[in-house]
């Protein structure tokens, strides 16, 4: 197949579009030259020879040919993940992100090169400017305390790669999380689900929200000596003397919405089981209702609630063996609200205006009692 090049013809090359004009070329009959100009016209730079098949370019230029686009798709999962922890404050996070961007992308911002390609009977000149193939995204998370992360991801990144990058940036693993969602606060809170980032409206400094329920276990380093853990540290059993001993969960909670359930596997008459939340520095061998403790909880024996001030008040329902106690802790504007469920029925709001970071907590008194934690339980509809 052949065709004749005509003056004024618009051609598309891997470097851009150009208009064909006639320019004399030595040693070539009736030469034709195509010059590509990108407005506004950049200052001319020394030409740089490019041979066919030469793709070694140290600058992050986006390729526009189909083969390069397909290769980008194949390399998405191999692309390096660049995640930077910023600050809980949005304004401060943007300033920090801009400094990072200066070192990552802007050294190439003003790069312009004039490239000459020999096409036999004609020569093609094109001006190449920097086009970044990465996107800078601000991700807001709610684990432990609210924080922002800067994600530097390929323009063709998938939603799964973005989720994985955020999780690794937080120092977590995907197996410890469930119900993972990425939301975009444009036109209402909308969940994102895409194969290629380039197909969305997300651009540099777009904000996304990462939410998930985080799994946890009982902490082997924060428990009384008579409490034995099994079943991947989900089941807690107390044996031995009748004394108060507490175990904390591995999850620090200071923001977001968190729910977990505890099933009473073995129950002794008149047993005291205290289920709730506590501060990290709680005394593991002091009665939870003591005013010395920072423990907010539910007493299974009598269905009452107690707070950090030591006051015990009527609240819910008595519990027995095989009952399931649910705990819901949710933060809004830095203030937490604690509620309890029994067998899927909400007992009502127990405490509000809670401040600081708390841990799931369980305290037992008599021996031969056992409970099992379910950190992945869904929040009941009622």
C-alpha positions as CSV (number, residue, x, y, z in Angstrom):
1,X,0.0,0.0,0.0
2,X,1.4,3.4,-1.0
3,X,0.3,7.0,-0.8
4,X,1.7,10.4,-1.8
5,X,2.6,13.0,0.8
6,X,0.8,16.3,0.2
7,X,1.7,19.7,1.5
8,X,-0.6,20.7,4.4
9,X,-1.3,17.1,5.3
10,X,-1.7,16.4,9.1
11,X,0.3,13.4,10.2
12,X,0.3,11.6,13.5
13,X,3.6,10.2,14.9
14,X,4.5,8.6,18.3
15,X,5.8,12.1,19.3
16,X,2.7,14.1,18.3
17,X,0.8,15.6,15.4
18,X,2.5,17.7,12.6
19,X,1.7,19.5,9.4
20,X,3.6,18.6,6.3
21,X,5.4,21.5,4.5
22,X,7.9,21.5,1.7
23,X,11.5,22.2,2.6
24,X,14.6,21.6,0.4
25,X,16.7,18.6,1.6
26,X,20.1,17.8,0.1
27,X,20.6,14.6,-1.8
28,X,16.9,13.9,-1.9
29,X,14.6,14.6,-4.9
30,X,11.8,17.0,-4.0
31,X,12.2,16.5,-0.2
32,X,9.3,17.0,2.1
33,X,9.7,18.1,5.7
34,X,7.1,17.8,8.4
35,X,7.4,20.2,11.4
36,X,5.4,19.6,14.5
37,X,4.6,22.6,16.6
38,X,2.9,22.6,20.0
39,X,1.5,26.0,20.9
40,X,2.8,28.0,22.6
41,X,6.0,27.4,20.6
42,X,9.0,26.6,22.8
43,X,12.5,28.0,22.3
44,X,14.5,25.8,19.8
45,X,16.9,23.3,21.3
46,X,19.7,21.3,19.7
47,X,18.3,18.4,17.7
48,X,18.8,14.9,19.1
49,X,19.0,11.9,16.8
50,X,16.5,9.1,17.5
51,X,16.9,5.7,15.9
52,X,14.2,3.3,15.3
53,X,13.4,1.1,18.4
54,X,15.2,3.4,20.9
55,X,12.9,3.6,23.9
56,X,15.5,4.4,26.6
57,X,14.3,7.7,28.0
58,X,15.1,8.6,31.6
59,X,12.2,11.1,31.8
60,X,8.7,10.0,32.7
61,X,7.2,10.8,29.3
62,X,3.9,9.3,28.4
63,X,3.9,7.3,25.2
64,X,1.0,7.7,22.9
65,X,1.3,4.7,20.6
66,X,-0.8,1.6,21.2
67,X,2.1,-0.8,22.0
68,X,3.3,1.5,24.8
69,X,-0.2,1.8,26.2
70,X,-0.6,-2.0,26.2
71,X,2.8,-2.4,27.9
72,X,1.7,0.2,30.6
73,X,-1.3,-2.0,31.3
74,X,1.0,-5.1,31.7
75,X,3.3,-3.2,34.0
76,X,0.7,-1.8,36.4
77,X,1.1,-4.5,39.0
78,X,4.9,-4.2,38.8
79,X,4.9,-0.5,39.1
80,X,6.7,0.8,42.2
81,X,4.4,2.0,44.9
82,X,5.1,5.5,46.2
83,X,3.1,6.3,49.4
84,X,4.0,9.0,51.8
85,X,2.3,9.6,55.2
86,X,1.4,13.3,55.5
87,X,-0.6,15.0,58.3
88,X,-4.1,14.9,59.8
89,X,-4.5,18.5,58.6
90,X,-5.5,18.9,54.9
91,X,-3.8,22.3,54.3
92,X,-0.5,21.0,55.9
93,X,-0.8,17.8,53.9
94,X,-1.1,19.7,50.6
95,X,2.0,21.7,51.5
96,X,4.0,18.5,52.3
97,X,2.8,16.9,49.1
98,X,3.9,19.8,47.0
99,X,7.4,19.5,48.4
100,X,7.5,15.8,47.6
101,X,6.2,16.6,44.1
102,X,9.0,19.1,43.5
103,X,11.6,16.3,44.0
104,X,9.7,13.7,42.1
105,X,8.3,15.3,39.0
106,X,9.1,19.0,38.6
107,X,12.8,18.6,37.6
108,X,11.4,17.6,34.2
109,X,8.6,20.2,34.1
110,X,10.3,22.5,31.6
111,X,12.1,19.9,29.7
112,X,11.7,20.5,25.9
113,X,13.7,18.7,23.2
114,X,13.7,18.9,19.4
115,X,13.8,15.5,17.9
116,X,14.7,14.7,14.3
117,X,13.5,11.5,12.6
118,X,14.8,10.5,9.2
119,X,12.0,9.1,7.1
120,X,14.0,8.5,3.9
121,X,12.8,11.1,1.5
122,X,11.8,13.5,4.3
123,X,12.7,14.5,7.8
124,X,10.3,15.0,10.7
125,X,11.0,17.4,13.5
126,X,9.0,17.5,16.6
127,X,9.2,19.4,19.9
128,X,8.8,17.0,22.9
129,X,7.6,18.4,26.2
130,X,7.2,16.6,29.5
131,X,4.0,14.7,30.1
132,X,4.0,12.9,33.4
133,X,2.6,9.3,33.5
134,X,1.8,9.4,37.2
135,X,-0.9,11.0,39.2
136,X,-0.6,12.6,42.7
137,X,-3.6,11.6,44.9
138,X,-4.4,12.6,48.5
139,X,-6.0,9.7,50.3
140,X,-7.8,10.3,53.7
141,X,-7.8,7.4,56.1
142,X,-9.4,6.8,59.5
143,X,-7.3,4.2,61.3
144,X,-6.0,5.0,64.8
145,X,-6.2,8.7,64.1
146,X,-7.3,10.5,60.9
147,X,-4.4,11.0,58.4
148,X,-3.7,11.9,54.8
149,X,-1.4,9.9,52.5
150,X,0.1,11.0,49.2
151,X,-0.1,8.3,46.5
152,X,2.0,8.5,43.4
153,X,0.5,6.0,41.1
154,X,0.6,5.2,37.3
155,X,-2.0,7.0,35.2
156,X,-3.4,3.6,34.3
157,X,-3.5,2.2,37.8
158,X,-6.4,0.0,38.8
159,X,-8.6,0.5,41.9
160,X,-7.1,-2.7,43.4
161,X,-3.6,-1.2,43.1
162,X,-4.6,2.0,44.8
163,X,-6.2,0.0,47.7
164,X,-3.1,-2.1,48.0
165,X,-0.9,1.0,48.0
166,X,-2.9,2.7,50.8
167,X,-2.9,-0.5,53.0
168,X,0.9,-1.0,52.6
169,X,1.4,2.7,53.3
170,X,-0.4,2.3,56.6
171,X,1.8,-0.6,57.5
172,X,-1.1,-3.1,57.3
173,X,-1.9,-6.2,55.3
174,X,-5.0,-6.7,53.2
175,X,-5.8,-9.9,55.2
176,X,-6.4,-7.7,58.3
177,X,-9.1,-5.7,56.6
178,X,-12.5,-6.2,55.1
179,X,-15.3,-4.2,53.5
180,X,-12.7,-2.1,51.8
181,X,-14.0,0.9,49.8
182,X,-12.5,3.9,48.0
183,X,-14.9,6.9,48.0
184,X,-14.7,10.2,46.0
185,X,-16.4,13.2,47.6
186,X,-17.5,14.8,44.3
187,X,-21.2,15.1,43.7
188,X,-21.9,13.3,47.0
189,X,-19.9,10.4,48.4
190,X,-19.5,7.9,45.6
191,X,-17.7,4.6,45.7
192,X,-15.0,4.3,43.0
193,X,-14.6,1.1,40.9
194,X,-12.5,1.3,37.8
195,X,-9.9,-0.6,35.8
196,X,-7.8,2.4,34.7
197,X,-7.4,5.6,36.6
198,X,-7.2,7.5,33.3
199,X,-10.9,6.7,32.7
200,X,-11.9,8.7,35.8
201,X,-12.1,12.4,36.7
202,X,-9.3,12.0,39.2
203,X,-6.3,14.2,38.5
204,X,-3.4,15.6,40.5
205,X,-4.4,16.4,44.1
206,X,-7.8,14.9,43.9
207,X,-8.9,13.7,47.3
208,X,-10.2,10.2,47.9
209,X,-11.4,8.6,51.1
210,X,-10.3,5.1,52.2
211,X,-12.6,3.2,54.5
212,X,-12.6,-0.3,55.7
213,X,-13.3,-2.4,58.8
214,X,-10.0,-3.4,60.3
215,X,-9.7,-6.9,61.8
216,X,-7.8,-7.5,65.0
217,X,-7.1,-10.1,67.7
218,X,-6.5,-10.2,71.4
219,X,-3.1,-8.8,72.2
220,X,-0.6,-11.4,73.6
221,X,1.4,-8.6,75.2
222,X,-1.5,-6.8,76.9
223,X,-3.3,-9.5,79.0
224,X,-3.4,-10.9,82.5
225,X,-1.2,-13.9,83.2
226,X,-4.2,-16.2,83.8
227,X,-5.8,-15.4,80.5
228,X,-4.9,-18.0,77.8
229,X,-5.4,-17.2,74.1
230,X,-6.1,-19.7,71.3
231,X,-7.8,-19.9,67.9
232,X,-5.4,-17.4,66.3
233,X,-5.7,-15.2,69.5
234,X,-9.5,-14.8,69.0
235,X,-10.5,-17.0,71.9
236,X,-9.8,-16.0,75.5
237,X,-10.0,-18.4,78.4
238,X,-9.4,-17.6,82.0
239,X,-8.6,-20.2,84.6
240,X,-7.2,-20.3,88.1
241,X,-7.9,-17.8,90.9
242,X,-10.9,-15.6,91.2
243,X,-9.4,-12.2,90.4
244,X,-10.0,-9.5,87.8
245,X,-7.8,-9.8,84.7
246,X,-8.1,-7.9,81.5
247,X,-7.0,-8.4,77.9
248,X,-6.9,-5.7,75.2
249,X,-7.3,-5.9,71.5
250,X,-4.5,-5.1,69.0
251,X,-6.5,-2.3,67.3
252,X,-6.1,1.3,68.3
253,X,-9.3,3.3,67.7
254,X,-9.5,7.1,67.6
255,X,-11.5,7.7,64.5
256,X,-13.9,6.0,62.1
257,X,-16.6,3.4,62.7
258,X,-15.8,0.0,64.2
259,X,-17.9,-3.0,65.2
260,X,-17.0,-6.3,66.7
261,X,-18.8,-9.1,68.5
262,X,-17.9,-11.4,71.4
263,X,-19.6,-14.7,71.9
264,X,-19.9,-16.2,75.5
265,X,-18.7,-19.8,75.0
266,X,-18.5,-20.8,78.6
267,X,-20.3,-19.1,81.5
268,X,-20.1,-19.7,85.2
269,X,-23.0,-18.7,87.5
270,X,-22.4,-15.3,89.0
271,X,-19.5,-14.7,86.6
272,X,-18.5,-11.2,85.9
273,X,-17.6,-10.6,82.3
274,X,-16.9,-7.0,81.3
275,X,-16.9,-6.1,77.6
276,X,-16.0,-2.7,76.2
277,X,-13.1,-0.3,75.4
278,X,-10.2,0.9,77.5
279,X,-7.1,3.1,77.3
280,X,-3.8,1.4,76.5
281,X,-2.2,2.1,79.9
282,X,-5.0,0.4,81.9
283,X,-4.1,-1.7,84.9
284,X,-4.7,-5.3,83.8
285,X,-5.3,-6.5,87.4
286,X,-7.8,-3.9,88.7
287,X,-11.5,-4.2,88.7
288,X,-12.8,-2.5,85.5
289,X,-15.4,-0.4,87.4
290,X,-12.8,1.2,89.6
291,X,-12.5,4.9,89.1
292,X,-8.8,4.4,88.6
293,X,-9.4,2.7,85.3
294,X,-10.2,4.3,81.9
295,X,-12.7,1.5,81.0
296,X,-16.1,2.0,79.4
297,X,-18.1,-1.2,79.3
298,X,-21.0,-3.6,79.6
299,X,-21.5,-6.0,82.5
300,X,-22.9,-9.3,81.1
301,X,-24.2,-10.6,84.4
302,X,-26.6,-7.7,85.0
303,X,-26.8,-5.9,81.7
304,X,-25.5,-2.6,83.3
305,X,-23.0,-0.2,81.9
306,X,-20.1,1.5,83.6
307,X,-17.8,4.4,82.7
308,X,-14.4,5.7,83.6
309,X,-15.8,7.5,86.6
310,X,-16.7,4.1,88.2
311,X,-20.5,4.7,88.1
312,X,-22.6,1.6,87.3
313,X,-26.0,2.3,85.7
314,X,-29.0,0.3,84.4
315,X,-28.7,-0.1,80.6
316,X,-29.3,-3.4,78.7
317,X,-30.1,-7.0,79.3
318,X,-28.7,-9.9,81.3
319,X,-26.5,-12.3,79.3
320,X,-26.0,-16.1,79.4
321,X,-24.0,-18.7,77.7
322,X,-24.0,-18.6,73.9
323,X,-25.2,-15.0,73.8
324,X,-23.4,-12.6,71.5
325,X,-22.5,-9.1,72.6
326,X,-21.8,-6.6,69.9
327,X,-19.7,-3.4,70.4
328,X,-20.0,-0.3,68.2
329,X,-17.6,2.5,68.5
330,X,-17.9,5.4,66.0
331,X,-16.2,8.8,65.9
332,X,-17.4,12.0,64.4
333,X,-15.6,15.3,64.6
334,X,-13.1,13.8,67.1
335,X,-15.8,12.6,69.5
336,X,-16.7,8.9,70.1
337,X,-20.0,7.2,70.7
338,X,-20.2,3.7,72.3
339,X,-23.2,1.4,71.9
340,X,-23.8,-2.3,72.7
341,X,-25.9,-5.0,71.1
342,X,-27.1,-8.3,72.6
343,X,-27.9,-11.0,70.0
344,X,-28.3,-8.4,67.3
345,X,-30.6,-6.1,69.3
346,X,-29.2,-2.7,70.1
347,X,-29.3,-1.8,73.7
348,X,-29.0,1.9,73.0
349,X,-26.3,4.5,73.2
350,X,-24.1,3.9,76.3
351,X,-21.6,6.7,76.2
352,X,-20.8,9.7,74.0
353,X,-18.3,12.5,73.7
354,X,-15.4,10.1,74.2
355,X,-12.0,11.5,73.3
356,X,-8.7,9.9,72.6
357,X,-7.5,6.5,71.4
358,X,-9.2,3.3,72.8
359,X,-8.6,-0.4,72.5
360,X,-11.2,-3.3,72.5
361,X,-11.2,-4.6,76.1
362,X,-12.4,-7.7,77.9
363,X,-12.2,-8.4,81.7
364,X,-13.0,-11.6,83.5
365,X,-13.2,-12.6,87.2
366,X,-13.9,-16.3,87.9
367,X,-12.1,-19.2,86.3
368,X,-13.3,-21.5,83.6
369,X,-14.9,-18.8,81.5
370,X,-14.3,-18.5,77.8
371,X,-15.3,-16.0,75.0
372,X,-14.5,-15.8,71.3
373,X,-14.0,-12.6,69.4
374,X,-15.4,-12.0,65.9
375,X,-13.7,-8.8,64.5
376,X,-15.3,-9.2,61.1
377,X,-19.0,-9.3,62.2
378,X,-21.3,-7.0,60.2
379,X,-23.2,-4.3,62.0
380,X,-26.8,-5.4,62.7
381,X,-29.5,-3.7,60.7
382,X,-31.6,-2.8,63.7
